[in-house]
Amino acid sequence: MHLQLDGRGPLHAQLTRALKTALAGGRFGEGSRLPPTRALAREIGVSRNTVLTAYEQLRAEGFMAARVGSGSYVAAPLLVEAANDPPPIVAPPQTAYARRAREAQIPRLLRRKPPASIRYSFQYGLPLINPALTTAWARELAHAAAYTPPDYPDPHGLPALRETICDYLARRRGVQATPDDVLVVGGTQQAVSLAARVLLEPGDLAVVEEPQYFSLRNVLQIHGARLHGADCDADGVRLDRMPEESPRLICVTPSHQFPSGAVMSLPRRLGLLGYARRHDTWILEDDYDGEFRYDTQPLAALRSLDRDGRVLYVGTFSKTLFPSLRLGYLVMPPALRTDLVTAKWAQDFGSSAIEQAALARFMATGGFERHLRRSTRTLQERRTALLEGLREVGGDRLEIADSHAGMHLVVWLRGLPDAALDAIIAHGETLGLGLHTIRPHYLHRPARAGLLMGYCGLSPAQIREAMPLFAQVLDRAFARQAGA
């Protein structure tokens, strides 16, 4: 029998629709016998399992009946209107939240996988590949799976993990907290979302650094916040650029400003805490990669200076371990503890207990900090290779932001406007080079051309191989600018 597959979706779904069309067209009357599955599979060039799945779907919908030892028969007449799936409904946003989410254009921003032609991607946020970590983590997961109770997890977080986080923060970040202060969350993104749910009504003012991490900004916008961008300099966020109107929330990255790499000075930290006290506002401290410093020991967190209970401290294991883990933590001010735990419960009932148990044991046995030490050495080697390469091929054409931490560098192209970056990135792609503009991390588009160059996903050898290609990109870009 001739069946026309429409090419939309899995083969079994296409075949189901084609059979419905045939039934609706009167090619089979009620009680007619349908072709055997093997014969139909051979005739139309698909597997028998595909035909079996389509027949099963028609039986489930009541259009076909199976008779043991006899075959499949048309069980009921089919209206023409039922033959094909209806066209998908096109609907406007159903809520103000949905409208704000569409305006954020998140699907476009999340197309992170580079094209296959890209050999050297300087994309920020790529995980550090560590086979030793993979082996250790598999061992911890297997142990946790065997010993973790199968019930719903505590939405607050596994007590053992909260205790190890408290011990780690006290030793490494100067944060004194009790397990009751710690909320285990699904990474920084969920921590920001929970803070927005608890602290912000649509239309409330929130302050972000300028520039800032675009995902944090998008979460606040989706929750309806009005954003004020406060400029940053070498000492962090500028207090003279804070709004006169009292904001409900201030979001900062004091230990390693994203993306500039600046470290907030002590006077600026104390001034920010004073501003929050005077304006009766809350501070969200995002310590996204404070563990990775290459000149000194990690700095004490802003939370360690907070005497008023106004700082929500956020840490993540996405950068220190791997993004797919989706675990982080929020150190809560006592005044917000109940509200934040309730918001977490309402959102997902709690993070996976098995992963929490595995992480708790990995931290308690010292595996986590051993991994951090190895990762810091590896990242420092990659950072050094990138800095040396940029200085060699860039000369005075590049301005490299001074950063002694993290997993990326900000590189400004002296004398080139931001508008030149699209051609620069396109040229890089033709050479197998993945370059990324800093533009998405600004509320207001910068005037000059800037690149955000992540080095986590490339070995030192790969970085050195990529530099001659980057030199070609620079030569062409500056030649065009000179001839303009």
N, C-alpha and C positions, 0 to 999 in steps of 0.2 A: 504494500500500500504506500502511496505517496504522502509523505508528511513534510511540511515546510517548517523547519526550525528557525526561530527568529533571532538567534544569537544573543539573547539577553539572559544572563545568569547561567547557573549550572545546567548541564545537559538534561538532567532528569526533569528540571522545571520547564525547560523548553519543550521537551517531549510531552509533558503533561498538558501544556497549553495547546500543542499541535493536535493531540488526540481529542481534546475538548472541541477544537475547531472542526475536526472531522465529524464528531458526533452531532454538533450543532448544524452542520451542513447537510445532515440527512443521509450520510454515507452508510450509517449503520442504524437500523431500526431497533426498537426495544426487543430484547431477547436474542439479538444477533451475536454470533460468536466472533470474538476478536482474535487476531493472529496470535499464535504461540509466542512466548517471549523470545525463545532462541531464534525463531524464524524472523521476527521483526527486528531483532538486534542485528542479524546478518544483513537484512535488506537495507536498513538505513545507516549501517556502519557505526554502531555504538556498542558498548558492552551490554551483556545481558543484565548486569546489575542496574544499569541505567533504566532499562525497560521495566524491570521488576519494581524499581522505586516509583516510576510513573504509574504503573498499574496499581500499586498499593495506595498511592495518593487518590486515584480515581475511585478505588473501592472505599477508602475512608470517607470520601465526599458523597458516596451513594450512587455514583454513576456506573459502577461496574460491580458484578457479583462473580465470585469464583465458585466453580462446581468441582469437587474433588474428582480427579480422574477424567475430567471432561474439558476443562479450560475456563476461560474468562468470557463473560457475556455482558452485553449492555443491559443494565438493570433499570434505567429510567430514561425517559426522553430528556433532552438538554435544550434549554432555551438558548437562542443565539446570543442573548445578552450575557449569558454566563460563560461563553466560550473563552473569552480572553480576559486577562486581568484588566480592571479599570485603570485608566491613566492615573498616575499619582496625584494626590490632592496638592495644590499649591495654596498655601495658607500664609497670611501675614503673621507676624509675631503675636502669640496669644497672650503674652504678659509683657509688662515693662521690663522685667528681667530678661525675657527672651529677646526683646528688641535691643537691649544693651549688649547682649551676648552676640547678636548678629553684627552689630556695629563694630565689635572688637575684631571680627574677621579672623578668629582663632584658627580655623582649618588652614587658611593660607599661611599663617605664621608657623604652623607645626610641620610643614613639609621640610623635614630636616635631612632626609637621606640624600647624600650628594649623588649626582649622575654617575653612571658607571665609568664615564671617561675621566673622572677626577681621580688622579693618583695621589695627590697631596692635598688633603683638606685641612685647612687651618680653622675649622669650625670650633667655636667654644662649646663646651658641654659634653664632648665625646668622652666616654669612660676610659680610664687607664687600664689597659689589658694586663692582667697579672695572673699567670697560670697557677702560681702558688696560692693566691687568694681563692681561685675557683675550686681547687682541691680542698682547701681548708673549709670553705663555705659548704661544699657538698657534704663533708663529714659532719659539720654542725647541724645541717638540715636533717640528715638521716637520724641523728641522735634526738633532735627535737621532735621529729615526727613520731618516734617510738614512745616518747615520754610525755608529750603534751596532751592534757585532757581534751576530749573532742567537743566540749561544750562551747557556747559563745564566749569570746574573750571579754575581759573587763574593759569597758570603753575608755577607762582612764589609762589603760596600758598594763602590761604584765608587771606585777610588783618587782620581780627580779630584774627586769630591764630598767625600770625606773630607778632602782637602787644603784645599778652600775652606771647609769647616766649621771646621777648625782655625784658619785665618786669621781668619775672622769672629769666633770665640769669643775669640781672643786680643785683638782690637781692641775688641770691644763688651762682653764679659762678664768679661774678666780671667782667663779659663781658659786655661792653658797645656797643650796636649795635642799628641800626635803622631798622624798618620793611623792608626797601629796601635791607638791608644786609642779610636778612633771606630767605632761599629757603627751602620750605617744600618738603621733599623727602620720598621715601618708605623705610625708615630705613637706618642704617649705610651702608649696602651693596650697595644701590643705590648711596649714597653719595660718596663712594669710586669709584664706577664705573664712575660717572660723572666727578670726579676729574681726573681720569685716561684718560677719553676721551678728556678732555680739555687740560691737561698738558703733556701727554706722547705720543710720537711716538714709534712704535715698535723699540726695541733696546735701548731706553733711560734707564738711570740708576735711580733706585729708592731704597731708603734705608728703611729697616724695622728693627724693634727690633729683637733681638735673645735672647729668643724665642718671638713669635708673634702669633696673632690670625690667624689661618690657612685660614679662609675665606677671610680675607683682602689680604693675600699673594696670594691666588688663583686668586682673581679678577685682581690684578696687573699683574700676569703672563699671564692670558688670554688676557689682553690688550697688551701683548708683552714686558713688562718691563724686564730689567735685574735687578736682585735683589742683594743687598748687605746687609748681616745681621750684624748689629752692636750689640755687646754683651751688656747686661745690668747687673748692680750690684745693691746694696741696694739704690743707689742714682739715679737709672734710666739708660737711655741709656748712654754708655761711649763715650765721644767725641773723645778720642784717638783711637777709633775703627771706626770712620767715614772715608769714602774713600777720597783719595787725589783728585780723579776725581770729578768734580762738579756734584752732582745728580740733577735730575729735581724735585724730590719729596722725602720728608722724612716723614714717617708715625710713629707717636709715641702715647703712652698712658700715659701721664705724671702724671695724678692724681691717677692712679691705674694701674701700668704696667700689661698688660695681657701676660702671666698668673701668673707671679711671685708675684704680689701684691705690688711691690716697688713703692714708691712715688718719683718722680723726684725732687731733691733738687733745691733750688733757684739758687745757682751758676751754676748748670748744665743747668737749664732753660735759664738763661741769656747767657750762653756759646753756647747753641744750636741756639738761635736767632742770635747771632753774627756769627756763622758758616753759617747760611742761608743768612745773609747779604753779607758776603764775597764771597760766592759761587753763589749768585744770584739764590737761589732755593726757593721752597715752602715747607711749613710744613703742614701736615694734622694731626690735633690733634683729636684723637678719645676719647671722654669723655663718654665711654660706660656705666659706672655705678658710676659716680662721686658723685651721690646723697647719696649713701649708705656708710656712714662712722660711725664707732662705738666708736671712741676715741675722736674725735674733730669735729668741724664743717667742712663741705666740703671745700676743698682748692680752692683758686682762680685758674682759668684756665690759661694755657700758653697764650692763646689769649689775656688775660687782660694785659700782659706785652709787647705785640707786638706793636711797634711803626712804623714799616716799612710796615705794611699791607701785611705780607707774610704768615699768619696763616689761614688755613681753619679749622674752628672749627665745629666738628660733634657731635651731640647729638641724642639720640634715645629714643623713648617711649616703645621700645620692652622690655627693662629690667625694667623700672619703672612701666609700666602698664601690657602689655602682648604682646608676639611676633606676634600674629595673627593680631594685629592692623596695622602693616606695615606703621608706620609713624615715621619720624624723621625730623631733620632739619640740615641745613648746613649754618653756618654764613660765608658769602663770603667776601674775600678781595675786595675792590672796583674795583681793576684792572681786576678782573675775573668775575664780577657780570653778565655782558651781556652774556659772553660765557657760564657760568654755567646755567643760566636760559634758554638759547637757547637749550642747551644739554638736559635739563629736558623736554622741550616742544617736542623735536624730539623723546624722548624716550617714553613718555606716555601721553602727553597733560596736565599733572598735576595729583596730587593725589586726591582721592575721596573727594568731597566737603562735603558730609554728615558727614563722619568721622572727617574731619577737623573742621566743625562747632560744632560738639559734643564735641570735645576735647577743642576747644577754650572756650566754655561755662563752661566746667568742670574745666578748669584752672582759669577762671575769677571769678568764684563763690567760689573758695577756696577748691573745692573738691579734686583737684590733690595733693595739698600740705598736706591736711589731710591724704590722702591715703599714701603719702610718709612717714609721721611720723609713721603711723600704721605699714607700711611694714618694716621700719627700726627697730622698736621694735621686730617684729616677726623674722626678719632675724638675729638679734643679739642673740635672744634666741636659734635659730638653730645653729648659729655659735658656741655659748658657749657650747652647747650639743656636737657638733662634736669635738671641741678642748678637752673637758674633756674626751670624750671617747677615742680619739686617744692617749692622754697622759697616760690613764690608761692601755690600751691594748698594746700600742706600746713601752713604756719605752724608752730606749736608742736606740731602733732599728729604730726609725723614726726621721726624721728631718722635722719639719713643718715650711714652709716659713712664716715669720712674715708679716701678712697682717691684716690691721684694716679696711678694706673696702670690698665692693663687695659681691659676692654670692658663692665663692668657696675658697678652700685652696689647695695649692700645698704641697704634702707630698712625701718626698724622703725616700726610703728604704735603710738605711745605709748598705753599703757593698755588695748590690746586683746589678748585672749588668742589663742594660736595657733588655738584651735578656731573663731575667728571668720573665719579665712581662707577656708574653703570657700565660705561665702556671699559673701564679698567677690569672690573669683575668678569665681563664677557670675554675680554682678551685672555684673562687668566684661565678661564674654562677651556678655551681652545688649546691651551698648553698643558692641560691636565692639572691646573692649579685651582684649588678652592679658596677663594677670598671672600670676606664677609664684612659688609659695611657696619659701622657703629650706629648708623642712622636710626634703627628701630628703638634704640634705648633713649631717645630724646623725645620729650614732649614737643619741643620746638626744633625743627630741623637745623642742624649745625650748618654754618656757612662754609666750613672747610672740609676737605676730604679726609675721612678717618676710617681705619680698618681695625676690627677686633680680631686679633690673631691668637687662636687657641693652639697650644702645643701639646696637649695631653694625648691626642690620638696619633702622634707621629713620633717615631724614634729619632734620636740625634742624627743617624745616618740619613733618614728620609728628609729631615729638615735641611741638611746640607745639600742633598740632591735637589731640593725644591728652590734653593736660593738663586741659582742661575736663571731659572724660569721667572722668578720674581723680578730679577734684574731686567729681563726683557720687557716685562710689563711696565716697569718704571721708566725705562728708556723711551718706550713708545709714548707713554702718557705725558712725560715732560717735554718730549719733542713736539707733540701736538700742541701743548700749552704754549710753547715758545713760538710756534708758527701761527697761533691764533691771532 
